[in-house]
Amino acid sequence: MSTLQKLQWRYATKKFDANTVLSQDKITLLKEAFNLTALSYGLQTLKMVVIEDKAKREKLVPIAYGQRQVADASHLLVLCIQSKIDETDINAHFNTIKSVRNTPDAILEPFKAQLTGTITKMTQIKKDNWATNQAYIALGNLMTVCAFEAIDSCPMEGFIPQKLDEALGLDTLGLKSVLLLPVGYRATDDMFAELKKVRKPLSQTIIDL
Amino acid sequence: MSTLQKLQWRYATKKFDANTVLSQDKITLLKEAFNLTALSYGLQTLKMVVIEDKAKREKLVPIAYGQRQVADASHLLVLCIQSKIDETDINAHFNTIKSVRNTPDAILEPFKAQLTGTITKMTQIKKDNWATNQAYIALGNLMTVCAFEAIDSCPMEGFIPQKLDEALGLDTLGLKSVLLLPVGYRATDDMFAELKKVRKPLSQTIIDL
């Protein structure tokens, strides 16, 4: 399949085959792909929670307004932002750069100082919005990687984050869930798989200047 | 290359080869890929501006704090949200569904009413944040598609949107730019291409529950 055929193949899976499970190789690939997402300033403050346990996921279905994909998919991915982002994260990031690349402090320090200024000046709301934006980059990346790997997925904004955080104990880890992505394989009788894709023509969404 | 090798190959290109241009096929592919991005409610309110003209892009460099990629890349993609999102967009969307899928009104109407309620209840700030999130999905999708197509790219949040909108006349089109993505081919002497990727180990970014 060409790139476009793969993107065409992808759809928001409404019904997963509850009896098929992604291989451990595919799960590892999705974890690595998440970790390779391009993020603002390279600062990796996102976390991805991976849940296979069916009983645990069954309890989340009502929190996701009854969407069965949460439990029926092979795995549930939960994209989370940190409730607190501060100098600790920036220091850790620059320590990682230093250890990976052996970059001298003299080169790193001005960037570090600038980023520290930028981040610490943000209000909590601004930080949350900024971090949430990054989670959406990860979502876009993961859905496309899934399409290339013939993995089905269904992006979800529709759930009650606070309740999900409590149910999974994410609040005690200092995390806030922002997006769900059930992944697995479509059920053979998911009628949505066969529906024609609804898209505006390029003439309405692209502007050549 | 495997999927992970392709994602590893991708980096935020600091220096593009100013003399190579993406083929028209590649540009069309990027437009189609943008148009196939999975968006909230399937509501396509995003627009992508595609600029090849060098002179036009040269004027945008100072607006992007001197980042040369804006002018040196083969093309500049500008992801935009609409300054106004209302019932007109929802009506157009449901008309498209109807024309593509022949779905009966009796099935569509409840969804349409629900979505109209959701969107019209949003404050302008909430609408902007919601729409901006969608632009980040498109960015994530596009960067990954680029990696699979051996196209280089550099995601940019760092520019002055209002000035860019004025310079390109996007304000008069009712659009607000939110992200830039220069695309093209890396310069052979971009030292950043060879630097080791800086990423936390999976143990710090993934939580298995």
Chai-1 contact restraints between the chains, C-beta under 6 A:
chainA,res_idxA,chainB,res_idxB,connection_type,confidence,min_distance_angstrom,max_distance_angstrom,comment,restraint_id
A,T3,B,F148,contact,1.0,0.0,6.0,A-B,restraint_1
A,L4,B,E32,contact,1.0,0.0,6.0,A-B,restraint_2
A,L7,B,A33,contact,1.0,0.0,6.0,A-B,restraint_3
A,L7,B,L36,contact,1.0,0.0,6.0,A-B,restraint_4
A,K31,B,L202,contact,1.0,0.0,6.0,A-B,restraint_5
A,K31,B,I206,contact,1.0,0.0,6.0,A-B,restraint_6
A,E32,B,L4,contact,1.0,0.0,6.0,A-B,restraint_7
A,A33,B,L7,contact,1.0,0.0,6.0,A-B,restraint_8
A,N35,B,R199,contact,1.0,0.0,6.0,A-B,restraint_9
A,N35,B,L202,contact,1.0,0.0,6.0,A-B,restraint_10
A,N35,B,T205,contact,1.0,0.0,6.0,A-B,restraint_11
A,L36,B,L7,contact,1.0,0.0,6.0,A-B,restraint_12
A,A38,B,M143,contact,1.0,0.0,6.0,A-B,restraint_13
A,A38,B,P155,contact,1.0,0.0,6.0,A-B,restraint_14
A,G42,B,V198,contact,1.0,0.0,6.0,A-B,restraint_15
A,Q44,B,K200,contact,1.0,0.0,6.0,A-B,restraint_16
A,Q44,B,T205,contact,1.0,0.0,6.0,A-B,restraint_17
A,K47,B,T205,contact,1.0,0.0,6.0,A-B,restraint_18
A,K47,B,I207,contact,1.0,0.0,6.0,A-B,restraint_19
A,M48,B,I206,contact,1.0,0.0,6.0,A-B,restraint_20
A,V49,B,I207,contact,1.0,0.0,6.0,A-B,restraint_21
A,V49,B,L209,contact,1.0,0.0,6.0,A-B,restraint_22
A,V50,B,D208,contact,1.0,0.0,6.0,A-B,restraint_23
A,I51,B,L209,contact,1.0,0.0,6.0,A-B,restraint_24
A,T96,B,V198,contact,1.0,0.0,6.0,A-B,restraint_25
A,I97,B,V198,contact,1.0,0.0,6.0,A-B,restraint_26
A,V100,B,K196,contact,1.0,0.0,6.0,A-B,restraint_27
A,V100,B,V198,contact,1.0,0.0,6.0,A-B,restraint_28
A,R101,B,L195,contact,1.0,0.0,6.0,A-B,restraint_29
A,R101,B,K196,contact,1.0,0.0,6.0,A-B,restraint_30
A,N133,B,Y136,contact,1.0,0.0,6.0,A-B,restraint_31
A,Y136,B,N133,contact,1.0,0.0,6.0,A-B,restraint_32
A,Y136,B,Y136,contact,1.0,0.0,6.0,A-B,restraint_33
A,Y136,B,I137,contact,1.0,0.0,6.0,A-B,restraint_34
A,I137,B,Y136,contact,1.0,0.0,6.0,A-B,restraint_35
A,I137,B,L139,contact,1.0,0.0,6.0,A-B,restraint_36
A,I137,B,G140,contact,1.0,0.0,6.0,A-B,restraint_37
A,L139,B,I137,contact,1.0,0.0,6.0,A-B,restraint_38
A,G140,B,I137,contact,1.0,0.0,6.0,A-B,restraint_39
A,G140,B,G140,contact,1.0,0.0,6.0,A-B,restraint_40
A,G140,B,N141,contact,1.0,0.0,6.0,A-B,restraint_41
A,N141,B,G140,contact,1.0,0.0,6.0,A-B,restraint_42
A,N141,B,T144,contact,1.0,0.0,6.0,A-B,restraint_43
A,M143,B,A38,contact,1.0,0.0,6.0,A-B,restraint_44
A,T144,B,N141,contact,1.0,0.0,6.0,A-B,restraint_45
A,T144,B,T144,contact,1.0,0.0,6.0,A-B,restraint_46
A,F148,B,T3,contact,1.0,0.0,6.0,A-B,restraint_47
A,P155,B,A38,contact,1.0,0.0,6.0,A-B,restraint_48
A,L195,B,R101,contact,1.0,0.0,6.0,A-B,restraint_49
A,K196,B,V100,contact,1.0,0.0,6.0,A-B,restraint_50
A,K196,B,R101,contact,1.0,0.0,6.0,A-B,restraint_51
A,V198,B,G42,contact,1.0,0.0,6.0,A-B,restraint_52
A,V198,B,T96,contact,1.0,0.0,6.0,A-B,restraint_53
A,V198,B,I97,contact,1.0,0.0,6.0,A-B,restraint_54
A,V198,B,V100,contact,1.0,0.0,6.0,A-B,restraint_55
A,R199,B,N35,contact,1.0,0.0,6.0,A-B,restraint_56
A,K200,B,Q44,contact,1.0,0.0,6.0,A-B,restraint_57
A,L202,B,K31,contact,1.0,0.0,6.0,A-B,restraint_58
A,L202,B,N35,contact,1.0,0.0,6.0,A-B,restraint_59
A,T205,B,N35,contact,1.0,0.0,6.0,A-B,restraint_60
A,T205,B,K47,contact,1.0,0.0,6.0,A-B,restraint_61
A,I206,B,K31,contact,1.0,0.0,6.0,A-B,restraint_62
A,I206,B,M48,contact,1.0,0.0,6.0,A-B,restraint_63
A,I207,B,K47,contact,1.0,0.0,6.0,A-B,restraint_64
A,I207,B,V49,contact,1.0,0.0,6.0,A-B,restraint_65
A,D208,B,V50,contact,1.0,0.0,6.0,A-B,restraint_66
A,L209,B,V49,contact,1.0,0.0,6.0,A-B,restraint_67
A,L209,B,I51,contact,1.0,0.0,6.0,A-B,restraint_68
